[in-house]
């Protein structure tokens, strides 16, 4: 569980992150969950776009995806959901940007 202070910092970081996972009308398929799990493992902070045709609303999808991947919901804005899951095994050299920033450079 992340603290409110950590959530606020992650919301600021998430502003610049592009959606990398898209939840469509097929819903939460095993493939989508595996992709999301892989993204959380390598980037920790992931933004998801929820389609208008999705069977779940953005808030419900955020809660369901967070439970399925053992992640924390950082924010839900419109149809965009941001999840965070810390990976202690991920190498984070001091002075280097976090993994979600490195992914967009």
C-alpha positions in Angstrom: 0.0 0.0 0.0 1.4 3.4 -0.9 1.1 6.5 1.3 -0.8 9.6 0.2 2.5 11.4 -0.2 3.8 8.7 -2.5 0.5 8.7 -4.4 0.8 12.5 -5.0 4.4 12.1 -6.2 3.4 9.2 -8.6 0.4 11.3 -9.9 2.9 14.0 -10.9 5.2 11.5 -12.6 2.2 9.8 -14.3 1.3 13.1 -16.1 4.1 12.5 -18.6 3.6 8.7 -19.1 1.7 7.6 -22.2 -0.8 4.8 -22.0 0.9 1.5 -22.9 -1.9 -0.9 -22.2 -5.4 -0.7 -23.7 -8.4 -2.3 -22.2 -10.9 -2.9 -25.0 -14.3 -4.6 -25.5 -12.8 -8.1 -24.8 -12.2 -7.0 -21.2 -9.6 -8.4 -18.9 -8.2 -11.3 -20.9 -5.3 -13.5 -19.7 -3.2 -11.8 -22.4 -4.0 -8.3 -21.2 -3.3 -9.3 -17.6 0.1 -10.9 -18.5 1.0 -7.8 -20.5 0.1 -5.5 -17.6 2.0 -7.7 -15.2 5.1 -7.6 -17.5 4.8 -3.8 -17.8 4.5 -3.3 -14.0 7.5 -5.6 -13.4 9.7 -3.6 -15.8 8.4 -0.1 -15.4 6.5 -0.1 -12.1 4.2 2.8 -13.2 1.8 2.0 -16.0 -1.0 4.0 -17.6 -3.9 2.2 -19.1 -6.5 3.5 -21.6 -10.0 2.1 -21.1 -12.0 1.9 -24.3 -15.5 3.3 -24.5 -16.6 -0.1 -25.5 -15.1 -1.8 -22.4 -17.6 -3.7 -20.3 -16.3 -2.0 -17.1 -16.1 1.7 -16.4 -12.6 3.2 -15.7 -13.0 3.1 -11.9 -14.2 -0.5 -11.8 -11.5 -1.5 -14.3 -8.9 0.2 -12.2 -9.9 -1.7 -9.1 -10.2 -5.0 -10.9 -6.8 -4.6 -12.6 -5.1 -3.6 -9.4 -6.5 -6.7 -7.6 -5.5 -9.0 -10.4 -1.9 -7.7 -10.6 -1.4 -6.9 -6.9 -0.8 -3.2 -7.8 -2.0 0.1 -6.3 -4.3 2.5 -8.1 -2.5 5.9 -8.4 -5.3 7.7 -10.2 -8.2 7.5 -12.6 -8.9 10.5 -14.9 -11.6 10.1 -17.5 -10.8 6.8 -19.2 -7.1 6.7 -18.2 -6.0 4.6 -15.2 -2.6 4.6 -13.6 -1.3 1.7 -11.6 1.9 1.3 -9.6 3.6 -1.8 -8.2 7.1 -1.6 -6.8 9.5 -4.2 -8.0 12.3 -4.6 -5.3 14.3 -6.8 -7.7 14.4 -4.0 -10.4 17.9 -2.5 -10.5 17.7 1.3 -9.7 21.2 2.9 -9.8 21.5 6.0 -7.7 21.1 9.2 -9.7 19.3 7.5 -12.5 15.7 8.3 -13.5 13.0 5.9 -12.5 12.1 3.1 -14.9 9.0 4.7 -16.2 11.0 7.8 -17.3 13.6 5.7 -19.0 10.9 4.0 -21.0 9.8 7.3 -22.7 13.3 8.6 -23.5 
